[in-house]
Amino acid sequence: MHGRKTGRLKIRAQSDTGEIHFVGGNIYNALWAKLRGEEAFYAMLRLDDGDFSLDPNFQAPQQVIQANPEALLLEGMRQLDEAGR
C-alpha cells in the first residue's frame, strides 16, 4: 500500500524539469515540460534517469488528477508495455 504522504516530488532529467504533487498519498497534479496532469505523469514514468528531491512542506494548490495512484500506475505500466512492443 502506498504511503499517505503530502508534498512535492521535483524531478530533473536531461534539460527538462517536472514535479508531482501528493496530498494524503493521492496524486493531485503532475507537471513535465509543457505537459500537465495525467499526460505529464505518464511521461515521467518513461524516465530511466534523473535527479529527485522531495519537499514535504509543499501544499498542492489544486487537484487536477482524479484517478487513484494504483490506477495511474497500472495505466502507465500498460503504456510502457505497449511502447516496448
PDB file of N, CA, C and O in Angstrom:
ATOM      1  N   MET A   1       0.851  -1.192   0.000  1.00  0.00           N
ATOM      2  CA  MET A   1       0.000   0.000   0.000  1.00  0.00           C
ATOM      3  C   MET A   1       0.886   1.242   0.000  1.00  0.00           C
ATOM      4  O   MET A   1       1.922   1.278   0.665  1.00  0.00           O
ATOM      5  N   HIS A   2       0.467   2.259  -0.754  1.00  0.00           N
ATOM      6  CA  HIS A   2       1.257   3.476  -0.839  1.00  0.00           C
ATOM      7  C   HIS A   2       1.147   4.276   0.459  1.00  0.00           C
ATOM      8  O   HIS A   2       0.179   4.149   1.209  1.00  0.00           O
ATOM      9  N   GLY A   3       2.171   5.106   0.702  1.00  0.00           N
ATOM     10  CA  GLY A   3       2.145   5.945   1.891  1.00  0.00           C
ATOM     11  C   GLY A   3       1.136   7.061   1.748  1.00  0.00           C
ATOM     12  O   GLY A   3       0.672   7.349   0.646  1.00  0.00           O
ATOM     13  N   ARG A   4       0.807   7.666   2.818  1.00  0.00           N
ATOM     14  CA  ARG A   4      -0.176   8.763   2.818  1.00  0.00           C
ATOM     15  C   ARG A   4       0.547  10.104   2.906  1.00  0.00           C
ATOM     16  O   ARG A   4       0.174  10.965   3.703  1.00  0.00           O
ATOM     17  N   LYS A   5       1.571  10.275   2.094  1.00  0.00           N
ATOM     18  CA  LYS A   5       2.412  11.471   2.154  1.00  0.00           C
ATOM     19  C   LYS A   5       1.770  12.656   1.451  1.00  0.00           C
ATOM     20  O   LYS A   5       0.945  12.500   0.551  1.00  0.00           O
ATOM     21  N   THR A   6       2.169  13.832   1.882  1.00  0.00           N
ATOM     22  CA  THR A   6       1.813  15.088   1.233  1.00  0.00           C
ATOM     23  C   THR A   6       3.103  15.806   0.910  1.00  0.00           C
ATOM     24  O   THR A   6       4.023  15.830   1.728  1.00  0.00           O
ATOM     25  N   GLY A   7       3.183  16.392  -0.271  1.00  0.00           N
ATOM     26  CA  GLY A   7       4.379  17.141  -0.655  1.00  0.00           C
ATOM     27  C   GLY A   7       4.529  17.221  -2.153  1.00  0.00           C
ATOM     28  O   GLY A   7       3.601  16.940  -2.911  1.00  0.00           O
ATOM     29  N   ARG A   8       5.736  17.618  -2.566  1.00  0.00           N
ATOM     30  CA  ARG A   8       6.055  17.766  -3.985  1.00  0.00           C
ATOM     31  C   ARG A   8       7.347  17.030  -4.279  1.00  0.00           C
ATOM     32  O   ARG A   8       8.362  17.253  -3.619  1.00  0.00           O
ATOM     33  N   LEU A   9       7.307  16.151  -5.272  1.00  0.00           N
ATOM     34  CA  LEU A   9       8.496  15.465  -5.767  1.00  0.00           C
ATOM     35  C   LEU A   9       8.964  16.224  -6.990  1.00  0.00           C
ATOM     36  O   LEU A   9       8.260  16.271  -7.998  1.00  0.00           O
ATOM     37  N   LYS A  10      10.157  16.826  -6.914  1.00  0.00           N
ATOM     38  CA  LYS A  10      10.726  17.557  -8.048  1.00  0.00           C
ATOM     39  C   LYS A  10      11.666  16.624  -8.800  1.00  0.00           C
ATOM     40  O   LYS A  10      12.442  15.888  -8.192  1.00  0.00           O
ATOM     41  N   ILE A  11      11.590  16.660 -10.120  1.00  0.00           N
ATOM     42  CA  ILE A  11      12.350  15.759 -10.980  1.00  0.00           C
ATOM     43  C   ILE A  11      13.062  16.567 -12.051  1.00  0.00           C
ATOM     44  O   ILE A  11      12.473  17.446 -12.680  1.00  0.00           O
ATOM     45  N   ARG A  12      14.352  16.253 -12.253  1.00  0.00           N
ATOM     46  CA  ARG A  12      15.122  16.883 -13.322  1.00  0.00           C
ATOM     47  C   ARG A  12      15.800  15.768 -14.106  1.00  0.00           C
ATOM     48  O   ARG A  12      16.512  14.942 -13.536  1.00  0.00           O
ATOM     49  N   ALA A  13      15.574  15.751 -15.417  1.00  0.00           N
ATOM     50  CA  ALA A  13      16.194  14.759 -16.298  1.00  0.00           C
ATOM     51  C   ALA A  13      16.520  15.440 -17.614  1.00  0.00           C
ATOM     52  O   ALA A  13      15.685  16.145 -18.182  1.00  0.00           O
ATOM     53  N   GLN A  14      17.732  15.229 -18.095  1.00  0.00           N
ATOM     54  CA  GLN A  14      18.228  15.938 -19.264  1.00  0.00           C
ATOM     55  C   GLN A  14      18.049  17.437 -19.038  1.00  0.00           C
ATOM     56  O   GLN A  14      18.531  17.965 -18.036  1.00  0.00           O
ATOM     57  N   SER A  15      17.372  18.126 -19.939  1.00  0.00           N
ATOM     58  CA  SER A  15      17.178  19.567 -19.770  1.00  0.00           C
ATOM     59  C   SER A  15      15.762  19.896 -19.295  1.00  0.00           C
ATOM     60  O   SER A  15      15.397  21.070 -19.223  1.00  0.00           O
ATOM     61  N   ASP A  16      14.962  18.881 -18.970  1.00  0.00           N
ATOM     62  CA  ASP A  16      13.585  19.105 -18.544  1.00  0.00           C
ATOM     63  C   ASP A  16      13.448  18.976 -17.030  1.00  0.00           C
ATOM     64  O   ASP A  16      14.242  18.309 -16.367  1.00  0.00           O
ATOM     65  N   THR A  17      12.432  19.627 -16.513  1.00  0.00           N
ATOM     66  CA  THR A  17      12.105  19.510 -15.095  1.00  0.00           C
ATOM     67  C   THR A  17      10.617  19.232 -14.949  1.00  0.00           C
ATOM     68  O   THR A  17       9.816  19.542 -15.831  1.00  0.00           O
ATOM     69  N   GLY A  18      10.273  18.646 -13.825  1.00  0.00           N
ATOM     70  CA  GLY A  18       8.871  18.370 -13.564  1.00  0.00           C
ATOM     71  C   GLY A  18       8.639  18.196 -12.084  1.00  0.00           C
ATOM     72  O   GLY A  18       9.562  18.257 -11.272  1.00  0.00           O
ATOM     73  N   GLU A  19       7.382  17.979 -11.754  1.00  0.00           N
ATOM     74  CA  GLU A  19       7.037  17.738 -10.361  1.00  0.00           C
ATOM     75  C   GLU A  19       5.734  16.964 -10.283  1.00  0.00           C
ATOM     76  O   GLU A  19       4.885  17.033 -11.171  1.00  0.00           O
ATOM     77  N   ILE A  20       5.608  16.226  -9.189  1.00  0.00           N
ATOM     78  CA  ILE A  20       4.384  15.501  -8.883  1.00  0.00           C
ATOM     79  C   ILE A  20       3.924  15.976  -7.511  1.00  0.00           C
ATOM     80  O   ILE A  20       4.702  15.984  -6.557  1.00  0.00           O
ATOM     81  N   HIS A  21       2.655  16.372  -7.416  1.00  0.00           N
ATOM     82  CA  HIS A  21       2.090  16.869  -6.160  1.00  0.00           C
ATOM     83  C   HIS A  21       1.268  15.762  -5.507  1.00  0.00           C
ATOM     84  O   HIS A  21       0.416  15.148  -6.149  1.00  0.00           O
ATOM     85  N   PHE A  22       1.530  15.513  -4.224  1.00  0.00           N
ATOM     86  CA  PHE A  22       0.831  14.489  -3.450  1.00  0.00           C
ATOM     87  C   PHE A  22       0.079  15.149  -2.297  1.00  0.00           C
ATOM     88  O   PHE A  22       0.581  16.082  -1.670  1.00  0.00           O
ATOM     89  N   VAL A  23      -1.119  14.662  -2.027  1.00  0.00           N
ATOM     90  CA  VAL A  23      -1.885  15.093  -0.855  1.00  0.00           C
ATOM     91  C   VAL A  23      -2.492  13.839  -0.233  1.00  0.00           C
ATOM     92  O   VAL A  23      -3.331  13.178  -0.845  1.00  0.00           O
ATOM     93  N   GLY A  24      -2.069  13.522   0.969  1.00  0.00           N
ATOM     94  CA  GLY A  24      -2.588  12.357   1.666  1.00  0.00           C
ATOM     95  C   GLY A  24      -2.388  11.057   0.897  1.00  0.00           C
ATOM     96  O   GLY A  24      -3.216  10.149   0.978  1.00  0.00           O
ATOM     97  N   GLY A  25      -1.295  10.969   0.154  1.00  0.00           N
ATOM     98  CA  GLY A  25      -0.998   9.772  -0.627  1.00  0.00           C
ATOM     99  C   GLY A  25      -1.616   9.751  -2.006  1.00  0.00           C
ATOM    100  O   GLY A  25      -1.311   8.860  -2.798  1.00  0.00           O
ATOM    101  N   ASN A  26      -2.476  10.706  -2.315  1.00  0.00           N
ATOM    102  CA  ASN A  26      -3.076  10.797  -3.643  1.00  0.00           C
ATOM    103  C   ASN A  26      -2.278  11.742  -4.524  1.00  0.00           C
ATOM    104  O   ASN A  26      -1.711  12.723  -4.043  1.00  0.00           O
ATOM    105  N   ILE A  27      -2.236  11.444  -5.804  1.00  0.00           N
ATOM    106  CA  ILE A  27      -1.523  12.295  -6.757  1.00  0.00           C
ATOM    107  C   ILE A  27      -2.494  13.358  -7.237  1.00  0.00           C
ATOM    108  O   ILE A  27      -3.486  13.050  -7.899  1.00  0.00           O
ATOM    109  N   TYR A  28      -2.208  14.609  -6.904  1.00  0.00           N
ATOM    110  CA  TYR A  28      -3.098  15.716  -7.231  1.00  0.00           C
ATOM    111  C   TYR A  28      -2.787  16.341  -8.581  1.00  0.00           C
ATOM    112  O   TYR A  28      -3.694  16.785  -9.286  1.00  0.00           O
ATOM    113  N   ASN A  29      -1.505  16.377  -8.945  1.00  0.00           N
ATOM    114  CA  ASN A  29      -1.126  17.002 -10.204  1.00  0.00           C
ATOM    115  C   ASN A  29       0.270  16.543 -10.586  1.00  0.00           C
ATOM    116  O   ASN A  29       1.045  16.091  -9.743  1.00  0.00           O
ATOM    117  N   ALA A  30       0.579  16.665 -11.867  1.00  0.00           N
ATOM    118  CA  ALA A  30       1.912  16.386 -12.374  1.00  0.00           C
ATOM    119  C   ALA A  30       2.218  17.412 -13.453  1.00  0.00           C
ATOM    120  O   ALA A  30       1.348  17.781 -14.243  1.00  0.00           O
ATOM    121  N   LEU A  31       3.463  17.867 -13.478  1.00  0.00           N
ATOM    122  CA  LEU A  31       3.920  18.846 -14.460  1.00  0.00           C
ATOM    123  C   LEU A  31       5.226  18.331 -15.048  1.00  0.00           C
ATOM    124  O   LEU A  31       6.140  17.982 -14.300  1.00  0.00           O
ATOM    125  N   TRP A  32       5.332  18.278 -16.366  1.00  0.00           N
ATOM    126  CA  TRP A  32       6.569  17.849 -17.014  1.00  0.00           C
ATOM    127  C   TRP A  32       6.704  18.619 -18.311  1.00  0.00           C
ATOM    128  O   TRP A  32       5.862  18.506 -19.202  1.00  0.00           O
ATOM    129  N   ALA A  33       7.779  19.412 -18.415  1.00  0.00           N
ATOM    130  CA  ALA A  33       7.976  20.267 -19.587  1.00  0.00           C
ATOM    131  C   ALA A  33       6.674  21.050 -19.794  1.00  0.00           C
ATOM    132  O   ALA A  33       6.262  21.789 -18.900  1.00  0.00           O
ATOM    133  N   LYS A  34       6.024  20.907 -20.943  1.00  0.00           N
ATOM    134  CA  LYS A  34       4.774  21.638 -21.198  1.00  0.00           C
ATOM    135  C   LYS A  34       3.535  20.789 -20.914  1.00  0.00           C
ATOM    136  O   LYS A  34       2.413  21.236 -21.152  1.00  0.00           O
ATOM    137  N   LEU A  35       3.727  19.573 -20.411  1.00  0.00           N
ATOM    138  CA  LEU A  35       2.611  18.674 -20.133  1.00  0.00           C
ATOM    139  C   LEU A  35       2.060  18.907 -18.731  1.00  0.00           C
ATOM    140  O   LEU A  35       2.779  19.340 -17.831  1.00  0.00           O
ATOM    141  N   ARG A  36       0.766  18.611 -18.559  1.00  0.00           N
ATOM    142  CA  ARG A  36       0.112  18.762 -17.268  1.00  0.00           C
ATOM    143  C   ARG A  36      -0.778  17.555 -16.998  1.00  0.00           C
ATOM    144  O   ARG A  36      -1.233  16.899 -17.935  1.00  0.00           O
ATOM    145  N   GLY A  37      -1.030  17.256 -15.727  1.00  0.00           N
ATOM    146  CA  GLY A  37      -1.952  16.203 -15.343  1.00  0.00           C
ATOM    147  C   GLY A  37      -1.437  14.804 -15.640  1.00  0.00           C
ATOM    148  O   GLY A  37      -0.241  14.534 -15.535  1.00  0.00           O
ATOM    149  N   GLU A  38      -2.356  13.917 -16.014  1.00  0.00           N
ATOM    150  CA  GLU A  38      -2.005  12.515 -16.234  1.00  0.00           C
ATOM    151  C   GLU A  38      -0.972  12.347 -17.349  1.00  0.00           C
ATOM    152  O   GLU A  38      -0.091  11.492 -17.259  1.00  0.00           O
ATOM    153  N   GLU A  39      -1.081  13.158 -18.393  1.00  0.00           N
ATOM    154  CA  GLU A  39      -0.129  13.076 -19.504  1.00  0.00           C
ATOM    155  C   GLU A  39       1.304  13.317 -19.013  1.00  0.00           C
ATOM    156  O   GLU A  39       2.231  12.630 -19.441  1.00  0.00           O
ATOM    157  N   ALA A  40       1.480  14.278 -18.130  1.00  0.00           N
ATOM    158  CA  ALA A  40       2.800  14.561 -17.556  1.00  0.00           C
ATOM    159  C   ALA A  40       3.266  13.408 -16.671  1.00  0.00           C
ATOM    160  O   ALA A  40       4.438  13.034 -16.703  1.00  0.00           O
ATOM    161  N   PHE A  41       2.355  12.847 -15.885  1.00  0.00           N
ATOM    162  CA  PHE A  41       2.698  11.721 -15.016  1.00  0.00           C
ATOM    163  C   PHE A  41       3.214  10.550 -15.847  1.00  0.00           C
ATOM    164  O   PHE A  41       4.243   9.962 -15.514  1.00  0.00           O
ATOM    165  N   TYR A  42       2.505  10.203 -16.932  1.00  0.00           N
ATOM    166  CA  TYR A  42       2.909   9.083 -17.777  1.00  0.00           C
ATOM    167  C   TYR A  42       4.245   9.369 -18.472  1.00  0.00           C
ATOM    168  O   TYR A  42       5.049   8.456 -18.659  1.00  0.00           O
ATOM    169  N   ALA A  43       4.484  10.610 -18.851  1.00  0.00           N
ATOM    170  CA  ALA A  43       5.765  10.965 -19.474  1.00  0.00           C
ATOM    171  C   ALA A  43       6.915  10.747 -18.492  1.00  0.00           C
ATOM    172  O   ALA A  43       7.980  10.272 -18.888  1.00  0.00           O
ATOM    173  N   MET A  44       6.719  11.085 -17.228  1.00  0.00           N
ATOM    174  CA  MET A  44       7.778  10.907 -16.235  1.00  0.00           C
ATOM    175  C   MET A  44       8.020   9.437 -15.916  1.00  0.00           C
ATOM    176  O   MET A  44       9.133   9.069 -15.541  1.00  0.00           O
ATOM    177  N   LEU A  45       7.004   8.590 -16.056  1.00  0.00           N
ATOM    178  CA  LEU A  45       7.211   7.158 -15.835  1.00  0.00           C
ATOM    179  C   LEU A  45       8.177   6.569 -16.856  1.00  0.00           C
ATOM    180  O   LEU A  45       8.804   5.544 -16.590  1.00  0.00           O
ATOM    181  N   ARG A  46       8.305   7.201 -18.020  1.00  0.00           N
ATOM    182  CA  ARG A  46       9.213   6.709 -19.059  1.00  0.00           C
ATOM    183  C   ARG A  46      10.678   7.055 -18.781  1.00  0.00           C
ATOM    184  O   ARG A  46      11.570   6.545 -19.459  1.00  0.00           O
ATOM    185  N   LEU A  47      10.933   7.913 -17.794  1.00  0.00           N
ATOM    186  CA  LEU A  47      12.307   8.299 -17.473  1.00  0.00           C
ATOM    187  C   LEU A  47      13.056   7.122 -16.860  1.00  0.00           C
ATOM    188  O   LEU A  47      12.495   6.356 -16.078  1.00  0.00           O
ATOM    189  N   ASP A  48      14.321   6.988 -17.220  1.00  0.00           N
ATOM    190  CA  ASP A  48      15.134   5.951 -16.585  1.00  0.00           C
ATOM    191  C   ASP A  48      16.321   6.533 -15.827  1.00  0.00           C
ATOM    192  O   ASP A  48      17.163   5.792 -15.320  1.00  0.00           O
ATOM    193  N   ASP A  49      16.387   7.863 -15.750  1.00  0.00           N
ATOM    194  CA  ASP A  49      17.471   8.522 -15.027  1.00  0.00           C
ATOM    195  C   ASP A  49      17.020   9.934 -14.689  1.00  0.00           C
ATOM    196  O   ASP A  49      16.223  10.530 -15.413  1.00  0.00           O
ATOM    197  N   GLY A  50      17.529  10.460 -13.599  1.00  0.00           N
ATOM    198  CA  GLY A  50      17.204  11.829 -13.231  1.00  0.00           C
ATOM    199  C   GLY A  50      17.568  12.122 -11.792  1.00  0.00           C
ATOM    200  O   GLY A  50      18.009  11.244 -11.050  1.00  0.00           O
ATOM    201  N   ASP A  51      17.377  13.362 -11.417  1.00  0.00           N
ATOM    202  CA  ASP A  51      17.606  13.809 -10.044  1.00  0.00           C
ATOM    203  C   ASP A  51      16.251  14.099  -9.416  1.00  0.00           C
ATOM    204  O   ASP A  51      15.379  14.702 -10.042  1.00  0.00           O
ATOM    205  N   PHE A  52      16.087  13.663  -8.172  1.00  0.00           N
ATOM    206  CA  PHE A  52      14.810  13.773  -7.486  1.00  0.00           C
ATOM    207  C   PHE A  52      15.011  14.453  -6.139  1.00  0.00           C
ATOM    208  O   PHE A  52      16.010  14.221  -5.459  1.00  0.00           O
ATOM    209  N   SER A  53      14.058  15.291  -5.760  1.00  0.00           N
ATOM    210  CA  SER A  53      14.067  15.877  -4.416  1.00  0.00           C
ATOM    211  C   SER A  53      12.621  16.008  -3.944  1.00  0.00           C
ATOM    212  O   SER A  53      11.714  16.257  -4.737  1.00  0.00           O
ATOM    213  N   LEU A  54      12.426  15.833  -2.637  1.00  0.00           N
ATOM    214  CA  LEU A  54      11.083  15.870  -2.054  1.00  0.00           C
ATOM    215  C   LEU A  54      10.960  17.065  -1.122  1.00  0.00           C
ATOM    216  O   LEU A  54      11.810  17.284  -0.259  1.00  0.00           O
ATOM    217  N   ASP A  55       9.906  17.826  -1.304  1.00  0.00           N
ATOM    218  CA  ASP A  55       9.565  18.941  -0.415  1.00  0.00           C
ATOM    219  C   ASP A  55       8.303  18.536   0.352  1.00  0.00           C
ATOM    220  O   ASP A  55       7.198  18.665  -0.176  1.00  0.00           O
ATOM    221  N   PRO A  56       8.451  18.046   1.596  1.00  0.00           N
ATOM    222  CA  PRO A  56       7.283  17.575   2.353  1.00  0.00           C
ATOM    223  C   PRO A  56       6.385  18.698   2.863  1.00  0.00           C
ATOM    224  O   PRO A  56       5.301  18.427   3.380  1.00  0.00           O
ATOM    225  N   ASN A  57       6.813  19.946   2.729  1.00  0.00           N
ATOM    226  CA  ASN A  57       6.024  21.076   3.221  1.00  0.00           C
ATOM    227  C   ASN A  57       5.156  21.707   2.143  1.00  0.00           C
ATOM    228  O   ASN A  57       4.364  22.604   2.431  1.00  0.00           O
ATOM    229  N   PHE A  58       5.296  21.250   0.911  1.00  0.00           N
ATOM    230  CA  PHE A  58       4.540  21.811  -0.209  1.00  0.00           C
ATOM    231  C   PHE A  58       3.049  21.485  -0.067  1.00  0.00           C
ATOM    232  O   PHE A  58       2.682  20.369   0.300  1.00  0.00           O
ATOM    233  N   GLN A  59       2.211  22.455  -0.358  1.00  0.00           N
ATOM    234  CA  GLN A  59       0.761  22.273  -0.357  1.00  0.00           C
ATOM    235  C   GLN A  59       0.257  22.462  -1.789  1.00  0.00           C
ATOM    236  O   GLN A  59       0.411  23.540  -2.364  1.00  0.00           O
ATOM    237  N   ALA A  60      -0.333  21.436  -2.354  1.00  0.00           N
ATOM    238  CA  ALA A  60      -0.829  21.491  -3.735  1.00  0.00           C
ATOM    239  C   ALA A  60      -1.939  22.535  -3.854  1.00  0.00           C
ATOM    240  O   ALA A  60      -2.863  22.549  -3.040  1.00  0.00           O
ATOM    241  N   PRO A  61      -1.856  23.413  -4.862  1.00  0.00           N
ATOM    242  CA  PRO A  61      -2.873  24.460  -4.999  1.00  0.00           C
ATOM    243  C   PRO A  61      -4.219  23.943  -5.496  1.00  0.00           C
ATOM    244  O   PRO A  61      -5.256  24.527  -5.182  1.00  0.00           O
ATOM    245  N   GLN A  62      -4.218  22.841  -6.278  1.00  0.00           N
ATOM    246  CA  GLN A  62      -5.488  22.298  -6.775  1.00  0.00           C
ATOM    247  C   GLN A  62      -5.314  20.849  -7.195  1.00  0.00           C
ATOM    248  O   GLN A  62      -4.208  20.406  -7.501  1.00  0.00           O
ATOM    249  N   GLN A  63      -6.410  20.124  -7.205  1.00  0.00           N
ATOM    250  CA  GLN A  63      -6.385  18.734  -7.648  1.00  0.00           C
ATOM    251  C   GLN A  63      -6.757  18.696  -9.121  1.00  0.00           C
ATOM    252  O   GLN A  63      -7.870  19.060  -9.501  1.00  0.00           O
ATOM    253  N   VAL A  64      -5.812  18.251  -9.951  1.00  0.00           N
ATOM    254  CA  VAL A  64      -6.017  18.144 -11.389  1.00  0.00           C
ATOM    255  C   VAL A  64      -6.270  16.686 -11.767  1.00  0.00           C
ATOM    256  O   VAL A  64      -7.098  16.402 -12.633  1.00  0.00           O
ATOM    257  N   ILE A  65      -5.562  15.770 -11.121  1.00  0.00           N
ATOM    258  CA  ILE A  65      -5.671  14.339 -11.407  1.00  0.00           C
ATOM    259  C   ILE A  65      -6.684  13.730 -10.443  1.00  0.00           C
ATOM    260  O   ILE A  65      -6.543  13.849  -9.226  1.00  0.00           O
ATOM    261  N   GLN A  66      -7.697  13.081 -10.990  1.00  0.00           N
ATOM    262  CA  GLN A  66      -8.743  12.475 -10.166  1.00  0.00           C
ATOM    263  C   GLN A  66      -8.526  10.977  -9.940  1.00  0.00           C
ATOM    264  O   GLN A  66      -9.054  10.420  -8.978  1.00  0.00           O
ATOM    265  N   ALA A  67      -7.757  10.319 -10.814  1.00  0.00           N
ATOM    266  CA  ALA A  67      -7.553   8.863 -10.722  1.00  0.00           C
ATOM    267  C   ALA A  67      -6.762   8.515  -9.470  1.00  0.00           C
ATOM    268  O   ALA A  67      -5.928   9.299  -9.017  1.00  0.00           O
ATOM    269  N   ASN A  68      -7.028   7.328  -8.910  1.00  0.00           N
ATOM    270  CA  ASN A  68      -6.260   6.913  -7.740  1.00  0.00           C
ATOM    271  C   ASN A  68      -4.856   6.477  -8.171  1.00  0.00           C
ATOM    272  O   ASN A  68      -4.658   6.115  -9.330  1.00  0.00           O
ATOM    273  N   PRO A  69      -3.886   6.506  -7.263  1.00  0.00           N
ATOM    274  CA  PRO A  69      -2.495   6.195  -7.614  1.00  0.00           C
ATOM    275  C   PRO A  69      -2.313   4.823  -8.256  1.00  0.00           C
ATOM    276  O   PRO A  69      -1.514   4.677  -9.182  1.00  0.00           O
ATOM    277  N   GLU A  70      -3.038   3.826  -7.781  1.00  0.00           N
ATOM    278  CA  GLU A  70      -2.902   2.487  -8.349  1.00  0.00           C
ATOM    279  C   GLU A  70      -3.348   2.454  -9.809  1.00  0.00           C
ATOM    280  O   GLU A  70      -2.697   1.825 -10.643  1.00  0.00           O
ATOM    281  N   ALA A  71      -4.456   3.130 -10.119  1.00  0.00           N
ATOM    282  CA  ALA A  71      -4.949   3.182 -11.497  1.00  0.00           C
ATOM    283  C   ALA A  71      -3.956   3.914 -12.397  1.00  0.00           C
ATOM    284  O   ALA A  71      -3.733   3.504 -13.536  1.00  0.00           O
ATOM    285  N   LEU A  72      -3.359   4.993 -11.891  1.00  0.00           N
ATOM    286  CA  LEU A  72      -2.353   5.719 -12.676  1.00  0.00           C
ATOM    287  C   LEU A  72      -1.151   4.838 -12.988  1.00  0.00           C
ATOM    288  O   LEU A  72      -0.666   4.812 -14.119  1.00  0.00           O
ATOM    289  N   LEU A  73      -0.675   4.119 -11.979  1.00  0.00           N
ATOM    290  CA  LEU A  73       0.487   3.256 -12.188  1.00  0.00           C
ATOM    291  C   LEU A  73       0.176   2.102 -13.139  1.00  0.00           C
ATOM    292  O   LEU A  73       0.996   1.765 -13.993  1.00  0.00           O
ATOM    293  N   LEU A  74      -0.992   1.502 -13.000  1.00  0.00           N
ATOM    294  CA  LEU A  74      -1.369   0.412 -13.905  1.00  0.00           C
ATOM    295  C   LEU A  74      -1.457   0.897 -15.347  1.00  0.00           C
ATOM    296  O   LEU A  74      -0.961   0.233 -16.257  1.00  0.00           O
ATOM    297  N   GLU A  75      -2.078   2.037 -15.555  1.00  0.00           N
ATOM    298  CA  GLU A  75      -2.182   2.584 -16.910  1.00  0.00           C
ATOM    299  C   GLU A  75      -0.802   2.962 -17.445  1.00  0.00           C
ATOM    300  O   GLU A  75      -0.501   2.725 -18.615  1.00  0.00           O
ATOM    301  N   GLY A  76       0.029   3.543 -16.596  1.00  0.00           N
ATOM    302  CA  GLY A  76       1.386   3.885 -17.012  1.00  0.00           C
ATOM    303  C   GLY A  76       2.195   2.665 -17.415  1.00  0.00           C
ATOM    304  O   GLY A  76       2.922   2.701 -18.408  1.00  0.00           O
ATOM    305  N   MET A  77       2.075   1.588 -16.655  1.00  0.00           N
ATOM    306  CA  MET A  77       2.790   0.354 -16.988  1.00  0.00           C
ATOM    307  C   MET A  77       2.247  -0.265 -18.283  1.00  0.00           C
ATOM    308  O   MET A  77       3.007  -0.825 -19.072  1.00  0.00           O
ATOM    309  N   ARG A  78       0.940  -0.161 -18.494  1.00  0.00           N
ATOM    310  CA  ARG A  78       0.355  -0.654 -19.740  1.00  0.00           C
ATOM    311  C   ARG A  78       0.916   0.117 -20.921  1.00  0.00           C
ATOM    312  O   ARG A  78       1.256  -0.476 -21.944  1.00  0.00           O
ATOM    313  N   GLN A  79       1.016   1.441 -20.787  1.00  0.00           N
ATOM    314  CA  GLN A  79       1.559   2.269 -21.864  1.00  0.00           C
ATOM    315  C   GLN A  79       3.020   1.910 -22.140  1.00  0.00           C
ATOM    316  O   GLN A  79       3.435   1.812 -23.294  1.00  0.00           O
ATOM    317  N   LEU A  80       3.797   1.714 -21.068  1.00  0.00           N
ATOM    318  CA  LEU A  80       5.216   1.330 -21.250  1.00  0.00           C
ATOM    319  C   LEU A  80       5.331  -0.017 -21.950  1.00  0.00           C
ATOM    320  O   LEU A  80       6.184  -0.201 -22.818  1.00  0.00           O
ATOM    321  N   ASP A  81       4.477  -0.951 -21.571  1.00  0.00           N
ATOM    322  CA  ASP A  81       4.484  -2.271 -22.179  1.00  0.00           C
ATOM    323  C   ASP A  81       4.175  -2.194 -23.670  1.00  0.00           C
ATOM    324  O   ASP A  81       4.851  -2.820 -24.486  1.00  0.00           O
ATOM    325  N   GLU A  82       3.148  -1.421 -24.017  1.00  0.00           N
ATOM    326  CA  GLU A  82       2.786  -1.280 -25.432  1.00  0.00           C
ATOM    327  C   GLU A  82       3.879  -0.568 -26.221  1.00  0.00           C
ATOM    328  O   GLU A  82       4.125  -0.915 -27.376  1.00  0.00           O
ATOM    329  N   ALA A  83       4.528   0.407 -25.631  1.00  0.00           N
ATOM    330  CA  ALA A  83       5.603   1.128 -26.311  1.00  0.00           C
ATOM    331  C   ALA A  83       6.808   0.234 -26.561  1.00  0.00           C
ATOM    332  O   ALA A  83       7.551   0.436 -27.521  1.00  0.00           O
ATOM    333  N   GLY A  84       6.999  -0.762 -25.686  1.00  0.00           N
ATOM    334  CA  GLY A  84       8.146  -1.661 -25.821  1.00  0.00           C
ATOM    335  C   GLY A  84       7.937  -2.758 -26.842  1.00  0.00           C
ATOM    336  O   GLY A  84       8.879  -3.490 -27.146  1.00  0.00           O
ATOM    337  N   ARG A  85       6.745  -2.898 -27.382  1.00  0.00           N
ATOM    338  CA  ARG A  85       6.459  -3.969 -28.341  1.00  0.00           C
ATOM    339  C   ARG A  85       6.888  -3.617 -29.726  1.00  0.00           C
ATOM    340  O   ARG A  85       6.715  -4.416 -30.647  1.00  0.00           O
TER     341      ARG A  85
END
